[in-house]
Structures are given as structure tokens and as C-alpha cells.
Amino acid sequence: PCPHAYAGSGGVCAQCPKGRLPSSDAEPPQSDIPDRCVLCPVGKSGPEKALPERGEVSGECYDCIPGRYAANEGSQLCLLCEPGRHAPDPGMSTCVLCPPGQIMPGSGN
């Protein structure tokens, strides 16, 4: 088997491209390494550069933090919400409008 965050077969392993993570059920077994890596789901990103101080590992997908979102599969980064919108929870795929009577003067949550 390949190490954590790596994919491969036949004793050949490589790190998944950014925005993807290893899939243990990718078929067929002899498939190319990129085919054995699946896209990060919406609301998550596979960072170009992992931040070890946050416990991140390259080749993994992470929830977007509050104030950021990832609308597409395979996102490499989480985007800031536009002014007037927010992402109150981790792992959001879109930003929502601020509640009536409240405003968001800048980007983020």
C-alpha cells in the first residue's frame, strides 16, 4: 500500500495532484496514478501548499474555514465570501446572505 496522501498500484506511488485525494476504490488497479485520485468535494479544498501548523498534509482535502467557501469539486483553495454574504460553518460550498438588519462590511464571515 501507498503512504498516507499517496496513490498508486504495483508498488509505484505518487502524491495526488492538488485538489485531489487518494481513492482506495479507484478501478482498475492498473490505472494511472491521476485516475486513482478523486476530486475534493465541494466545501473542501486540496491546498497547493499544506500548512503543517494547522495539521494539513499535501494530498488531503480540508473543510473551508468559516468565512470561506469552495463551490466546485477539486478546488485548490477556499474563496472569501463577498461583502453582504457569509459562510457561518466550516465546509460550506456557497455563501449565504446576511440576516436582515445585519451587514458584512468586508469580505469573509
C-alpha distances in whole Angstrom, upper triangle without the diagonal:
4,7,9,11,9,8,8,8,9,7,9,8,11,13,14,18,21,21,18,15,12,12,10,13,14,15,15,12,14,15,15,13,16,16,13,14,17,20,21,24,27,28,25,24,22,24,24,24,23,25,24,27,26,23,21,18,18,16,17,20,23,26,29,31,35,37,34,33,30,32,29,26,24,26,26,28,30,34,37,39,43,46,47,44,41,38,38,35,31,29,32,32,36,39,42,45,47,49,53,55,52,51,48,49,46,43,40,41
4,7,8,6,6,7,8,10,8,8,6,8,9,11,15,17,19,15,13,10,11,10,13,14,16,16,13,14,14,14,11,14,15,12,12,15,18,19,22,25,26,23,22,19,20,21,21,19,22,20,24,23,20,18,15,14,12,14,17,20,24,27,29,33,35,32,30,28,30,27,24,21,24,23,25,28,31,34,37,40,43,45,41,39,35,36,33,29,27,30,30,34,36,40,43,45,47,51,52,49,48,45,47,43,40,37,38
4,6,6,8,10,12,13,11,11,8,9,9,11,15,16,18,15,12,10,12,12,16,16,19,19,16,18,18,17,14,16,17,14,14,16,19,19,22,25,25,22,20,17,18,19,18,17,19,17,20,20,17,15,12,12,11,12,16,18,22,25,27,30,32,30,29,27,29,27,24,21,23,21,24,26,30,32,35,38,41,43,40,37,34,34,31,27,26,29,29,33,35,38,42,43,45,49,51,47,46,43,45,41,38,35,36
4,6,8,11,14,16,14,14,10,10,9,10,14,15,16,13,10,8,11,11,15,16,19,20,18,19,19,18,14,16,17,14,12,14,16,16,18,22,22,18,17,14,16,17,16,14,16,15,18,17,13,12,9,10,8,9,12,15,18,21,23,27,29,26,25,24,26,24,21,19,20,19,21,23,27,29,32,35,38,39,36,33,30,30,27,23,22,25,26,29,32,35,38,39,42,45,47,44,43,40,41,38,35,32,32
4,7,10,14,17,15,14,10,9,6,7,10,11,12,9,7,6,10,11,14,14,18,19,17,18,17,16,12,13,14,11,9,12,13,12,16,19,19,15,14,11,13,13,14,12,14,14,17,16,13,11,7,7,5,6,10,12,16,19,21,25,27,24,23,20,23,21,18,15,16,15,17,20,23,26,29,32,35,37,34,31,28,29,25,22,20,23,23,26,29,32,36,37,39,43,45,42,40,37,39,35,32,29,30
4,7,10,13,12,10,6,5,4,6,9,12,13,10,8,6,9,10,14,13,16,17,14,15,14,13,9,10,12,9,9,12,14,14,18,21,22,18,16,13,15,15,15,14,17,17,20,20,17,14,11,9,7,9,13,16,19,22,24,28,30,27,25,23,25,22,19,16,18,17,20,22,26,29,32,35,38,40,36,34,31,32,29,25,23,26,26,29,32,35,38,40,42,46,48,45,43,40,42,38,35,32,33
4,7,11,10,8,5,6,6,6,10,13,14,10,8,5,7,8,11,10,12,13,11,11,10,9,6,8,9,6,7,10,13,14,18,21,22,19,18,15,17,17,18,18,21,20,24,23,20,17,14,12,9,11,14,18,21,24,26,30,32,28,27,24,25,22,19,16,19,18,21,24,27,31,33,36,39,41,38,35,32,33,30,27,24,27,26,30,33,36,39,41,44,47,49,46,45,42,43,40,37,34,35
4,7,7,5,4,6,9,9,12,16,17,14,12,9,10,10,11,10,11,11,8,8,8,7,5,9,9,7,9,12,16,18,21,24,26,23,21,18,20,20,21,21,24,24,27,26,24,21,18,16,13,15,18,22,25,27,30,34,35,32,30,27,28,25,21,19,22,21,25,27,31,34,36,39,43,44,41,39,36,37,34,30,28,30,29,33,36,39,43,45,47,51,53,50,48,45,47,44,40,38,39
4,5,6,7,10,12,13,16,19,20,17,15,12,12,10,12,10,11,10,6,6,8,8,8,11,11,9,12,15,19,21,23,27,29,26,25,22,24,24,25,24,28,27,31,30,27,24,21,19,16,19,21,25,28,31,33,37,39,35,33,30,31,28,24,22,25,25,28,31,34,38,40,43,46,48,44,42,39,40,37,34,31,33,32,36,39,42,46,48,50,54,56,53,52,49,50,47,43,41,42
4,6,8,12,15,16,19,23,24,21,19,15,15,14,15,14,13,12,8,7,10,11,11,15,14,13,16,19,22,24,27,31,33,30,28,25,27,27,28,27,30,29,33,33,29,27,24,22,20,22,25,28,31,34,37,40,42,39,37,34,35,32,28,26,29,28,32,34,38,41,43,46,50,51,48,46,43,44,41,37,34,37,36,40,43,46,50,52,54,57,60,57,55,52,54,51,47,45,46
4,6,10,13,15,19,22,23,20,18,15,16,14,16,16,16,15,11,11,13,13,11,15,16,14,16,20,23,24,27,31,32,29,28,24,26,25,26,25,28,27,31,30,27,25,22,20,18,21,24,27,31,33,36,39,41,38,36,34,35,32,28,26,29,28,31,33,37,40,43,46,49,51,48,45,42,43,40,36,34,37,36,40,43,46,49,51,54,57,59,56,55,52,53,50,46,44,45
4,7,11,13,15,19,21,18,16,14,15,15,17,15,16,15,12,10,11,10,9,12,14,12,14,18,21,22,26,29,31,27,25,22,23,23,23,23,26,25,29,29,26,24,20,18,16,19,22,26,29,31,34,38,39,36,34,31,33,30,26,23,26,25,28,31,34,38,40,43,47,48,45,43,40,41,38,35,32,35,34,38,40,44,47,49,52,55,57,54,52,49,50,47,43,42,43
4,7,9,12,15,18,15,13,11,13,13,15,14,15,15,12,12,12,10,8,11,12,10,11,15,18,19,23,26,27,24,22,18,20,19,20,19,22,22,25,25,22,20,16,14,12,15,18,22,25,28,30,34,35,32,31,28,30,27,23,20,23,21,25,27,31,34,37,40,43,45,42,40,37,38,35,31,29,31,31,34,37,40,44,46,48,52,54,50,49,46,47,44,40,38,39
4,6,9,12,15,12,11,10,13,14,16,15,17,17,15,14,13,10,7,9,12,10,10,14,16,17,21,24,25,21,19,16,17,16,16,16,20,20,23,23,21,18,14,12,10,13,16,20,23,25,28,31,33,29,28,25,27,24,21,18,20,18,21,24,28,31,34,37,40,42,39,37,34,36,33,29,27,29,28,32,34,38,41,43,46,49,51,48,46,43,44,40,37,35,36
4,6,9,11,10,9,8,12,14,16,15,18,18,17,16,15,12,9,9,12,10,9,12,13,14,18,21,22,18,16,12,13,12,13,13,16,16,20,20,17,14,11,8,6,10,13,16,20,21,24,28,29,26,25,22,24,21,18,15,17,15,18,21,24,27,30,33,36,38,35,33,30,32,29,26,23,26,25,28,31,35,38,39,42,46,47,44,42,39,40,37,33,31,33
4,7,8,6,6,6,10,12,15,13,16,17,16,16,14,11,8,7,10,8,6,9,10,11,15,17,19,15,13,10,11,11,13,13,17,17,21,20,18,14,11,8,5,8,11,14,18,19,22,26,27,23,22,19,21,18,15,12,13,12,16,19,22,25,28,31,34,36,33,31,28,30,27,23,21,23,22,25,28,32,35,37,40,43,45,42,40,37,38,35,31,29,31
4,6,6,8,10,13,16,17,15,18,19,18,18,15,13,10,7,11,11,8,10,9,11,14,17,18,15,12,9,10,9,11,12,16,18,21,20,19,15,12,9,7,10,11,14,17,18,22,25,25,22,20,17,19,16,13,10,11,10,13,17,19,23,26,28,32,34,31,29,27,29,27,23,20,22,21,24,26,30,33,35,38,42,43,40,38,35,36,32,29,27,29
4,5,8,11,14,17,19,17,20,22,22,22,19,16,13,11,13,13,10,10,9,9,13,14,15,12,9,5,6,6,9,10,13,16,19,17,16,13,11,7,6,8,9,12,15,15,18,21,22,18,17,14,16,14,12,8,8,6,9,13,16,19,22,25,28,30,27,26,23,25,23,20,17,19,18,21,23,27,30,32,35,38,40,37,34,31,32,29,25,24,25
4,7,11,13,17,18,16,20,21,22,22,19,17,14,11,13,13,9,9,6,6,9,11,12,9,6,4,7,8,11,11,15,17,20,17,17,13,12,9,8,8,7,10,12,13,16,19,20,16,14,11,13,10,8,4,5,5,8,11,14,17,20,22,26,28,25,23,21,23,21,17,15,16,15,18,20,24,27,29,32,35,37,34,32,29,30,27,23,22,23
4,7,9,13,14,13,16,18,18,19,16,14,11,9,10,10,6,5,4,5,9,12,13,10,8,6,9,10,13,13,16,18,21,19,17,14,12,10,6,7,7,11,13,15,18,21,22,19,17,13,15,12,9,6,8,8,12,14,17,21,23,26,29,31,28,26,23,25,22,19,16,18,16,20,23,26,29,32,34,38,40,37,35,32,34,30,27,25,26
4,7,10,12,11,15,17,16,18,15,14,11,10,11,9,5,5,6,6,10,13,14,11,10,8,11,12,14,13,16,17,20,18,16,13,11,9,5,5,7,10,13,16,19,22,24,20,18,16,17,15,11,9,11,11,14,16,20,23,25,28,31,33,29,27,24,25,22,19,16,19,18,21,24,28,31,33,35,39,41,38,37,34,36,32,29,26,27
4,6,9,9,12,14,13,15,13,12,9,9,9,6,4,6,9,10,13,16,18,15,14,11,14,16,17,16,19,19,22,20,18,15,12,11,7,8,10,13,16,19,22,25,27,24,22,19,21,18,14,12,15,15,18,20,23,27,29,32,35,36,33,31,27,29,25,22,19,22,21,25,28,31,35,36,39,42,44,42,40,37,39,36,33,30,31
4,5,6,9,12,11,13,12,12,10,10,9,6,5,6,9,11,13,16,18,16,16,14,17,19,20,19,22,22,25,23,21,18,16,15,11,11,12,15,18,21,24,27,29,26,23,20,21,18,15,14,17,17,20,22,25,28,30,33,37,37,34,32,28,29,26,23,20,22,22,25,29,31,35,37,39,43,45,42,41,39,41,38,34,32,32
4,6,9,11,10,13,12,13,12,13,11,8,9,10,13,14,16,20,21,19,19,17,21,22,23,22,24,24,27,25,22,20,18,17,14,13,15,18,20,24,27,29,32,29,26,24,25,22,18,17,20,21,24,25,29,32,33,37,40,41,37,35,31,32,29,25,23,25,25,28,32,34,38,40,42,45,48,45,44,42,44,41,38,35,35
4,6,9,9,12,11,13,13,13,11,8,10,10,14,15,16,20,22,20,21,19,23,24,26,25,27,27,30,28,25,23,21,20,16,16,17,20,22,25,28,31,33,30,27,24,25,22,18,18,21,23,25,27,30,33,34,37,41,41,38,36,32,33,30,27,24,26,25,29,32,35,38,40,42,46,48,46,45,43,45,43,39,36,37
4,6,7,10,8,10,10,10,7,5,8,8,12,14,16,19,22,20,20,18,22,23,25,24,27,28,31,29,26,23,21,19,16,16,17,21,23,25,29,31,33,30,27,24,24,21,17,16,20,21,24,26,29,32,34,37,40,41,37,36,32,34,31,28,24,26,25,28,32,35,38,41,43,46,49,46,45,43,45,42,38,36,37
3,5,8,7,10,11,12,8,7,11,11,15,18,19,23,25,24,24,22,25,26,28,28,31,31,34,32,30,27,24,23,19,20,21,24,26,29,32,35,37,33,30,27,27,23,20,19,23,24,27,29,32,36,37,40,43,44,41,39,36,37,34,31,28,29,28,31,35,38,41,44,46,49,52,49,48,46,48,45,42,40,40
4,5,5,9,11,12,9,9,12,14,17,20,22,25,28,26,26,24,27,27,30,29,33,33,36,34,32,29,26,24,21,22,23,27,29,31,35,38,39,36,33,29,29,26,22,21,25,26,29,31,34,38,39,42,46,47,43,42,38,40,37,34,31,32,31,34,38,40,44,46,49,52,55,52,51,49,51,48,44,42,43
4,5,9,10,12,10,8,12,14,18,21,23,26,29,26,26,24,27,27,29,28,31,31,34,33,30,28,25,23,19,21,23,26,29,31,35,38,39,36,34,30,30,27,23,22,26,26,30,32,35,38,40,43,47,48,44,42,39,40,37,34,31,33,32,35,39,41,45,48,50,53,56,53,52,49,51,48,44,42,43
4,7,9,12,10,9,13,16,19,22,24,28,30,28,27,24,27,27,29,29,32,32,35,34,32,29,26,23,20,22,24,28,31,33,36,39,41,37,35,31,32,28,25,23,26,27,30,33,36,39,41,44,48,49,45,44,41,42,39,36,33,35,33,37,40,43,47,49,51,55,57,55,53,51,52,49,45,43,45
4,6,8,6,7,10,13,16,19,21,25,27,25,24,22,24,24,26,26,30,30,34,32,30,27,24,22,18,20,22,25,28,30,34,37,38,34,32,28,28,25,21,20,23,23,27,30,32,36,38,40,44,45,42,41,38,40,37,33,30,32,30,33,37,40,43,46,48,52,54,52,50,47,49,46,42,40,42
4,6,5,7,9,12,15,18,21,24,27,24,22,20,22,21,23,24,28,28,32,31,28,25,22,19,16,19,20,24,27,29,32,35,36,33,30,27,27,23,20,18,21,21,25,28,30,34,36,39,42,44,41,39,37,39,36,33,29,31,29,33,36,39,42,45,48,51,53,50,49,46,47,44,40,39,40
4,5,5,7,10,13,16,19,22,24,21,20,17,19,18,20,20,24,24,28,27,25,22,18,16,13,15,17,21,24,26,29,33,34,30,28,25,25,22,18,16,19,19,22,25,28,32,34,37,40,42,39,37,34,36,33,30,27,29,27,30,34,37,40,43,45,49,51,48,46,43,45,41,38,36,37
4,5,5,8,10,13,16,19,21,19,17,14,17,16,19,19,23,24,27,26,24,21,18,15,12,14,16,19,22,24,27,30,31,27,25,21,22,18,15,13,16,16,19,22,25,29,31,33,37,39,36,34,31,33,31,28,24,26,24,27,31,34,37,40,42,46,48,45,43,40,42,38,35,33,35
4,5,7,10,13,16,19,22,20,18,16,19,19,22,22,26,26,30,28,26,23,20,17,14,16,17,20,23,25,28,31,32,28,26,22,22,19,15,13,17,18,21,24,26,30,32,34,38,39,36,35,32,34,31,28,25,26,24,27,31,34,37,40,43,46,48,46,44,41,43,40,36,34,36
4,7,10,13,15,19,21,19,18,15,18,19,21,21,24,24,28,26,24,21,18,16,12,14,15,19,21,24,27,30,31,28,25,22,23,19,16,14,17,18,21,23,27,30,32,35,38,40,36,34,31,33,30,27,24,26,24,28,31,34,38,40,42,46,48,45,44,41,43,40,36,34,35
4,7,9,12,16,18,15,14,12,15,15,18,17,21,22,25,23,21,18,15,13,9,10,11,15,18,20,23,26,28,24,22,19,19,16,13,10,14,14,17,20,23,26,28,31,35,36,33,31,28,30,27,23,20,22,21,24,28,31,34,36,39,42,45,42,40,38,39,36,32,30,31
4,7,9,12,15,13,12,11,14,16,18,18,21,22,25,23,21,18,16,14,10,10,10,14,16,18,21,24,25,22,19,16,16,13,9,8,12,13,16,18,21,24,26,29,32,33,30,28,25,27,24,21,18,19,18,21,24,27,31,33,36,39,42,39,38,35,37,34,30,28,29
4,6,9,12,10,9,9,12,14,17,17,20,21,24,21,20,17,16,14,11,10,9,12,14,15,19,21,22,19,16,12,13,9,6,4,8,10,13,14,17,21,22,25,29,30,26,25,22,24,21,18,15,16,14,18,21,24,28,30,33,36,38,36,34,31,33,30,27,25,26
4,7,8,6,6,6,10,13,15,14,17,19,21,18,17,14,14,12,10,8,6,8,10,11,15,18,19,15,13,10,11,9,5,5,7,9,11,12,15,18,20,23,26,27,24,22,19,21,18,15,11,13,12,15,18,22,25,27,30,33,35,33,31,29,30,28,24,22,23
4,6,6,8,10,13,16,18,17,20,21,23,20,19,17,17,16,13,11,8,9,9,11,15,17,18,15,12,9,9,7,5,7,8,11,12,12,15,18,18,21,25,25,22,20,17,18,16,13,10,11,9,13,16,19,23,25,27,31,33,30,29,27,29,27,23,21,21
4,5,8,11,14,16,19,18,20,22,24,20,20,18,19,18,16,14,10,10,9,9,13,14,15,12,8,6,5,5,5,8,8,11,11,10,12,15,15,18,21,22,18,16,14,16,14,12,8,8,5,9,12,15,19,21,24,27,29,27,26,24,26,24,20,18,18
4,7,11,13,16,18,17,18,20,21,18,18,16,17,17,16,13,9,8,6,6,9,11,12,9,6,5,6,8,8,10,9,11,10,8,10,12,13,16,19,19,16,14,10,12,10,8,4,4,4,8,10,13,17,19,21,25,27,24,23,21,23,21,17,15,15
4,7,9,13,14,13,15,17,18,15,15,13,14,13,12,10,6,5,4,5,9,12,13,10,8,6,9,9,8,8,7,8,8,7,11,13,15,18,21,22,19,16,13,15,12,9,6,8,8,11,14,17,20,22,24,28,30,27,26,23,25,22,19,16,17
4,6,9,11,11,13,15,17,14,14,11,12,11,10,8,5,5,7,7,10,13,14,11,9,7,10,9,8,7,5,5,5,6,10,13,15,18,22,23,20,18,15,17,15,12,9,11,10,13,15,19,22,24,27,30,32,29,27,24,26,22,19,17,18
4,7,9,8,11,14,16,14,13,10,9,7,7,6,4,6,9,10,13,16,17,14,13,10,13,12,10,7,6,5,7,9,13,16,18,22,25,27,23,21,19,20,18,15,12,14,14,17,19,23,26,28,30,34,35,32,30,27,29,25,22,20,21
4,5,6,9,11,14,12,12,9,9,7,8,8,7,8,11,10,13,16,17,14,13,12,15,14,13,10,8,5,6,9,12,15,18,21,24,26,23,21,19,21,19,16,14,16,16,18,20,23,26,28,31,34,35,32,30,26,27,24,20,18,20
4,6,10,13,15,14,15,11,10,7,9,10,11,12,14,14,16,19,19,16,16,14,17,16,15,11,10,6,8,11,14,17,20,23,26,28,26,24,22,24,23,19,18,19,19,21,23,26,29,30,34,37,38,34,32,29,29,25,22,21,23
4,7,9,12,12,12,9,9,7,10,11,12,12,15,15,16,20,20,17,18,16,20,19,18,15,13,9,10,13,15,18,21,24,27,29,27,25,23,25,23,19,19,21,21,23,24,28,30,31,34,38,38,35,33,29,29,26,23,21,23
4,6,9,8,8,5,5,5,9,9,10,10,13,13,14,18,19,17,17,17,20,19,18,15,14,11,11,13,16,18,22,25,27,30,27,24,22,23,21,18,17,20,20,23,24,27,30,31,34,37,38,34,32,29,30,26,23,21,22
4,5,5,7,5,7,9,12,11,12,11,13,14,14,17,18,17,18,18,22,22,21,18,16,13,12,14,17,18,21,25,27,29,27,24,22,22,20,17,17,20,21,23,24,27,30,30,33,36,37,33,31,28,28,25,22,20,21
4,5,5,5,7,9,13,12,14,13,15,16,16,19,21,20,21,21,25,24,23,21,19,16,16,17,20,22,25,28,30,32,30,27,24,24,22,19,19,22,24,26,27,30,33,33,35,39,39,36,34,31,32,28,26,23,24
4,5,7,10,13,16,15,16,14,16,16,15,18,20,19,21,22,25,26,25,23,21,18,17,18,20,21,24,27,29,31,29,26,23,23,21,18,19,22,24,26,27,29,32,31,34,37,38,34,32,29,30,27,24,22,22
4,6,9,12,15,13,13,10,12,13,12,15,17,16,18,19,22,23,22,20,18,16,15,15,18,19,21,25,27,28,26,22,20,20,18,15,16,19,21,23,23,26,29,28,31,34,35,31,30,27,28,25,22,19,20
4,7,10,13,11,12,10,12,14,14,17,20,18,19,20,23,23,22,20,19,17,16,17,20,21,24,27,29,31,28,25,22,22,19,16,16,20,22,24,25,28,31,31,33,37,38,34,33,30,31,28,25,22,23
4,7,9,7,9,8,11,12,13,17,19,17,17,17,21,20,19,17,15,13,13,14,18,20,22,26,28,30,27,24,21,22,19,15,15,18,20,23,24,27,30,30,33,36,37,34,32,29,30,27,24,21,22
4,6,6,9,9,13,15,16,20,22,20,19,18,22,21,19,16,16,13,14,16,20,22,25,28,31,33,30,27,24,25,22,18,17,20,21,24,26,29,32,33,36,39,40,37,36,32,33,30,27,24,25
4,6,8,10,14,15,17,21,22,20,19,17,20,19,17,14,13,11,13,15,19,21,24,28,31,33,30,27,24,26,23,19,18,21,21,24,26,29,32,34,36,40,41,38,36,33,34,30,27,25,26
4,7,10,14,15,18,22,23,20,19,17,19,17,14,11,12,11,13,16,19,22,25,28,31,33,30,28,25,26,23,19,17,20,20,23,25,29,32,34,36,40,42,38,37,33,35,31,28,26,27
4,7,10,13,15,19,21,18,17,15,17,16,13,11,12,11,12,14,18,20,23,26,29,31,28,25,22,23,20,16,14,17,17,21,23,26,30,31,33,37,39,36,34,31,33,30,26,24,24
4,7,9,12,16,17,15,13,11,14,13,10,9,9,9,10,11,15,18,20,23,26,27,24,21,18,19,16,13,10,13,14,17,19,22,26,27,30,33,35,32,31,28,30,27,23,21,21
4,6,9,12,14,12,11,10,14,14,12,11,10,10,10,10,13,15,17,21,24,25,22,19,15,16,13,9,8,11,12,15,17,20,24,25,27,31,32,29,28,25,27,24,21,18,18
4,6,9,11,9,9,9,12,13,12,12,11,12,10,9,12,13,15,19,21,22,18,15,12,12,10,6,4,8,10,13,14,17,20,21,23,27,29,26,25,22,24,22,18,15,15
4,7,8,6,6,7,10,12,13,13,10,11,8,6,8,10,11,15,18,19,15,12,9,11,9,5,5,7,8,10,11,14,18,18,21,25,26,23,22,19,21,18,15,12,12
4,6,6,8,10,13,16,16,16,14,14,11,8,10,10,11,15,17,18,15,11,8,9,7,5,7,8,11,12,12,14,17,17,20,23,24,21,20,17,19,16,13,10,9
4,5,8,11,14,17,18,19,16,17,13,10,11,9,9,13,14,15,12,8,5,5,5,5,8,8,11,11,10,12,14,14,16,20,21,17,16,14,16,14,12,8,6
4,7,11,13,16,18,19,16,16,13,9,8,6,6,9,11,11,9,6,5,6,8,8,10,9,11,10,8,10,12,12,15,18,19,15,14,11,13,11,8,4,4
4,7,10,13,15,15,12,13,9,6,5,4,6,9,12,13,10,8,6,9,9,8,8,7,9,8,8,11,13,14,17,21,22,18,17,13,15,13,9,6,7
4,6,9,11,13,10,11,9,5,5,7,7,10,13,14,11,9,7,10,10,8,7,5,5,6,7,10,13,15,18,21,23,20,19,16,18,15,12,10,10
4,6,8,9,6,9,7,5,6,9,10,13,16,17,14,13,10,13,12,11,8,7,5,7,9,13,16,18,21,24,26,24,22,19,21,18,15,13,14
4,7,9,8,11,10,9,9,11,11,13,17,18,14,14,12,15,14,13,10,8,4,6,9,12,16,18,21,24,26,24,22,20,22,20,16,15,16
4,6,6,10,10,10,11,14,14,17,20,21,18,17,15,18,17,15,12,11,8,10,13,16,19,22,25,28,30,28,26,24,26,23,20,18,19
4,6,9,11,11,13,17,17,20,24,25,21,20,18,20,18,16,12,12,10,12,16,19,22,25,28,31,33,31,29,27,29,26,22,21,22
4,6,9,11,13,17,18,21,25,26,23,22,19,22,20,17,14,14,12,15,18,21,25,27,30,33,35,33,31,28,29,27,23,21,23
4,6,7,9,13,15,18,21,23,20,19,17,19,18,15,12,12,10,13,15,19,22,24,27,31,32,30,28,25,26,23,19,18,19
4,7,10,13,16,19,22,24,21,20,18,20,19,16,14,14,13,15,18,21,24,26,29,32,34,31,29,25,26,23,19,18,20
4,6,10,13,15,19,21,18,17,15,18,16,14,12,13,12,13,15,19,21,23,26,29,31,27,25,22,23,19,16,14,16
4,7,9,13,16,18,15,13,11,14,13,11,9,9,9,10,11,15,18,19,22,26,27,24,22,18,20,16,13,11,13
4,6,9,12,15,12,11,10,14,14,13,12,10,10,10,10,13,16,17,21,23,25,21,19,16,17,13,10,9,11
4,6,9,12,10,9,9,12,13,13,13,11,11,10,9,12,14,14,18,21,22,18,16,12,13,10,6,5,8
4,7,8,6,6,7,10,12,13,13,10,11,8,6,9,10,11,15,17,18,15,13,10,11,9,6,5,7
4,6,6,7,10,13,16,16,17,14,13,10,8,10,10,11,14,16,17,14,11,9,9,7,5,7,9
4,5,8,11,14,17,18,19,16,16,13,10,11,9,9,13,14,14,11,8,5,6,5,5,7,9
4,7,11,13,16,18,19,16,16,13,9,9,6,6,9,10,11,9,6,5,7,8,8,9,9
4,7,10,13,15,15,12,13,9,6,5,4,5,9,11,13,10,8,7,10,9,8,8,7
4,6,9,11,12,10,11,9,5,5,6,6,10,13,14,11,10,8,11,10,8,6,5
4,6,8,9,6,9,7,5,6,9,9,12,15,17,14,13,11,14,13,11,8,6
4,7,9,8,11,10,8,8,11,10,11,15,17,14,14,12,15,15,13,10,6
4,6,6,10,10,10,11,13,13,15,19,20,17,17,16,19,18,15,12,9
4,6,9,11,11,13,16,16,18,22,24,21,20,18,21,19,16,12,11
4,7,9,11,13,17,18,20,24,25,23,22,20,22,20,17,14,13
4,6,7,10,13,15,17,21,23,20,19,17,20,18,15,12,12
4,7,10,14,16,18,22,24,22,21,19,21,19,16,14,14
4,7,10,13,15,18,21,19,17,16,18,17,14,12,12
4,7,9,12,15,17,15,14,12,15,13,11,9,9
4,6,9,12,14,12,12,11,15,14,13,11,10
4,6,9,11,10,9,9,13,13,12,12,11
4,6,8,6,6,7,11,12,12,11,9
4,6,6,8,10,13,15,16,15,12
4,6,8,11,14,17,18,17,15
4,7,10,13,16,18,18,16
4,7,10,12,14,14,12
4,6,9,11,12,10
4,6,7,8,7
4,7,9,10
4,7,8
4,7
4
